[in-house]
């Protein structure tokens, strides 16, 4: 039978693990700006914006970040239990499970933040593709802007030898 302090510690680590594992959220909207296309009404822009938000949401896996955190917490708990039992017997299994849960939850929270960032990036990409396809203005990285033909450089100064 477990001691009351050990039971309280186990309950606290389970609660902490669940809290840390559920920190990531799915995108609620784009984090990029788009503007109405030339000659398009604001009403048309709002309609297309809503359609493109739905399209972008359909292209992502909104629960991927939370699934990652929960999976890592479970793996950490299992590894901690086995290691604790091997080192300290039955009492060590409980302590190992708690330590494994906290460690796995922390790793899961870190990884789920990365997954959440990637999910937001995928959402933004799908949203921009949709808005661009409907004829609206979207941001373009500076290296991708077409500047047209550049003039030839000026000739070297008279008497210059290179």
C-alpha positions, 0 to 999 in steps of 0.5 A: 500500500502506498503512503499518503505522501506518495499518493499525493505526489503521484496525483500531482504529477499526473495533473501536471503532466495533463496540464503540460501536454494540453498547452498547444492549440490549433490555429484560429486564423491566419497570422498573415495579412491579405488585401482585397484584389484590384477592383474587388469589393470588401464584401467579396473579400470578406466572403473569400476570406471566410472560404479560405479560412475554412479551406486552410483549416481543412488542410491541417491536423488541428490535434497533432500538437496535443497528440504529441504531448500526450504521447510523450507523457505516456512514453515517459511514464512507462519508461520511468515506471520500468526504470524505477522498478528496476532500481528501487522495487515497488516504491521505485516504480511509483517514483519512477513513474512520476519522474517519467511523467514529468519528464515526458510531459516537459518533452511533449510540451516542447515538441507540441509547441514546435508542432503547433508552430508548423501547423500554423505555418501550414495553415497560413500557406494554405490560406495565402494560396487560396486568397491569391487564387481568388485574385486578392493581394498577398505578401510576397518575400522580397527575393521573389518580387519581379523588378523587371529588366535591370539596366546595364552597369555604367562603363568604367571611367576613362583610363581605368585598367581592371 
